[in-house]
């Protein structure tokens, strides 16, 4: 569901990748997009990202889920 929502707002939908990690505090959904689309996913003042979190939170009422938007530009330069 989250992948479908994000693909609808980016210019490079084929580059959208969602990975899931389970932790003791709940699930973490890591969102990776084309660096050119990062601003679209985050939105002004984080509004788009917050809206995505709200929608996903409503869908998974019984579990804790956190969404992290990963900056792939910084990820490449760290390694």
Residue pairs with C-beta under 8 A, 6 or more apart in sequence:
1 56
1 59
2 18
2 29
2 31
2 52
2 56
2 67
3 16
3 18
5 52
5 55
6 13
6 16
6 18
6 31
6 33
6 41
6 52
7 13
7 16
9 40
9 41
9 48
10 16
10 33
10 34
10 37
10 40
10 41
11 34
11 36
11 37
11 40
12 33
12 34
12 36
12 37
15 32
15 33
15 34
15 37
16 31
16 32
16 33
17 31
17 32
17 33
18 29
18 30
18 31
18 32
19 29
19 30
19 32
20 27
20 28
20 29
20 30
21 27
21 28
21 30
22 28
25 64
25 66
26 63
26 64
26 65
26 66
27 60
27 63
27 64
27 65
27 66
28 65
28 66
28 67
28 68
29 56
29 65
29 66
29 67
29 68
30 68
30 70
31 41
31 67
31 68
31 69
31 70
32 70
32 72
33 40
33 41
33 69
33 72
34 72
35 71
35 72
35 73
38 69
38 71
38 72
38 73
40 48
41 48
41 49
41 52
41 69
42 48
42 49
42 69
43 49
43 50
43 51
49 67
49 69
52 67
53 67
56 65
56 67
57 65
